[in-house]
Amino acid sequence: MKFLRNLLAAILGCLMAFGILMAMFFIFITLIGSADQGVVVKQNSILELSFTEPIRDYVGRDDTDPFAGLWSNEVGLDDIIHGINVAATDDNIKGISLTTSFLQAGLAQAQEIRKALSDFKSTGKFIYAHSDFFTQKDYYLASVADELYLNPVGAMDFKGLATEVLYFKDLQEKAGVKMEVIRHGKYKSAVEPYLSNTMSEENREQIGELIGSIWGQMLEDIGASRDMGTDRLNIIADTLGGRTPEFAVQSGLIDGEIYFDEYETLLKAQMGLEPTESLNYVKFEDYLQVSGSKRLRSGRDKIAVIYAEGEIYYGEGGKEFIGQGLITRALQKAVENEDIKAIVLRVNSPGGSALVSDIIWRQVELAKKEKPVVVSFGNVAASGGYYIGVAADKIFAEPTTITGSIGVFGTIPNAHELAGNIGINAEQVGTNKNSVDYSLFEPMSKEFRDVVQEGIEDTYETFLARVAAGRNMSLEAVDALAQGRVWSGVDAVENGLVDELGSLDDAIEAAAEMADLGDFGIRKYPKYKSDFQRFMDDMAGAKSKMGEVLIQEEIGGEAYRILKEFKNITEQKGIQARMPFSLNIK
């Protein structure tokens, strides 16, 4: 009986292995077939831009991996910018039709795409935009267009920026589980949500100044494209002058309220076509196959662009978070490669582990001794995200970048009250006075708190010293800008925390100038495993990703955001150098 059971198990295993091999074979055939078909861009084509997927700075797709992108539709900001720039030089592309709604990108990313579109338009090619609904971020991007249209029964949002901060004091008391907070003495805003149910006036002031600066930059860009002053745009926002398509036209925010078929008639007229003729559209995701094979920069000399995106945790790192493993090796490879003459580190992170931040800082410091290092800040480069870039020779930030937040704290969950309420009593036995340092089920002792407080203070002083040395400032000057205060890119330049306002491309050009390069190519790091590779390495990886998607679809995007935020809180280990609060600006 046992023999038959083992035999059946072996047969079943062979069948499963054969099934997987057959599936891989058919996938290879499909990939080869699609590669043979290719993408043909006809003369007088219109590039169709509609960003429907979340935009990351970099997806790290390995071109040698035949399964890259097989289960993922993610597109990196680097690919988007490159595709638009290639289209600007493509004689077959006459213009762009922008039809994005609900853009899933940060404001700094939207600003970089907007700049690329503005450069495209400066070549003499046109950009038209149409949507059924404009969020403020959608409108900010679309306002770069020559002409901008909205569905007659559609809607748009133009009322100014706002954000909210979640507070957990009552939740902790009701649940019987609280976060024990240990912080630098003056550093308040990072842990305020655990200690209060209301926002302090100081915190309200700094958030107000932050989003006010970002809103001002958005209005400046919109005003330049729409030939309107910021005062006029603020009046429209205050009076909700764009709340209906009719009002939006009257306010000058858009050029007309028309249906999509009428919009296509305008495109045909722009292309010199008759109403009965067809437009040659090229979908942007298809065009990326064309642009991906073209290099706008080339040369034996290279500039390494290293992407650090996500929260900072101890470990290897990957697409979802920054770890010391991948980033350290990427910096070391860039230093050791003789063809690489300069390094650009792109940072998009709210921070995280102070230890990992310092490990990466050290590698940047070592790399700078060998080659020029320039840092480019994306949507956010705060606390630990700022920490890892401060050693660079030069720092660039977008005007809408959220940065600064120089400070550290520690939060430790404690379930003493909950344990008592449900009848749990924990007893400890140790060999020495401090061998039992902390228990989740007992109140935090003064001795343990004092030891952790000492570590917090040491880490804070180290952080200040790193910034002071990197920015050529006194400790007192840095301390005055610290205390967890967050700044926009504009304010960070004025305060000396950032050198210049500019995009990733500006940072690359600066690195080329520092290395005295004429022609040069780009080499990107790190390379990530594809979802298929992760599935083959560990089936739990794909299952986890699938589970996240299912949960988000079931409970909705806003509830999922709150769930992830609470999950991140519980996963924080060690001393943290991270954003003082989670900002969802909208």
Salt bridges, closest charged atoms under 4 A:
GLU48 OE1 - LYS283 NZ 3.75
ASP57 OD2 - ARG346 NE 2.95
GLU74 OE1 - LYS319 NZ 3.16
ASP78 OD2 - LYS524 NZ 2.71
GLU112 OE2 - ARG346 NH1 2.83
ASP119 OD2 - LYS115 NZ 3.43
ASP157 OD2 - LYS159 NZ 2.87
GLU164 OE2 - ARG561 NH2 3.57
GLU173 OE2 - LYS169 NZ 2.82
GLU180 OE2 - LYS178 NZ 3.81
GLU180 OE1 - ARG449 NH2 2.83
GLU209 OE1 - ARG485 NH2 2.34
ASP255 OD2 - ARG226 NH1 3.07
GLU309 OE1 - ARG56 NH2 3.95
GLU311 OE1 - ARG578 NH1 2.47
GLU316 OE2 - ARG329 NH2 2.15
GLU320 OE2 - LYS545 NZ 3.72
ASP339 OD1 - ARG300 NE 3.71
ASP358 OD1 - ARG466 NE 2.95
GLU365 OE1 - LYS368 NZ 3.94
ASP450 OD2 - LYS446 NZ 2.73
GLU457 OE1 - HIS184 ND1 2.87
ASP499 OD1 - ARG471 NH2 2.93
GLU500 OE2 - LYS394 NZ 2.87
ASP505 OD1 - ARG297 NH2 2.57
GLU509 OE2 - ARG297 NH2 2.81
ASP531 OD1 - ARG534 NH1 3.03
ASP537 OD2 - LYS529 NZ 2.69
GLU558 OE2 - ARG561 NH2 2.75
GLU565 OE1 - ARG561 NH1 3.54
GLU571 OE2 - LYS567 NZ 2.59
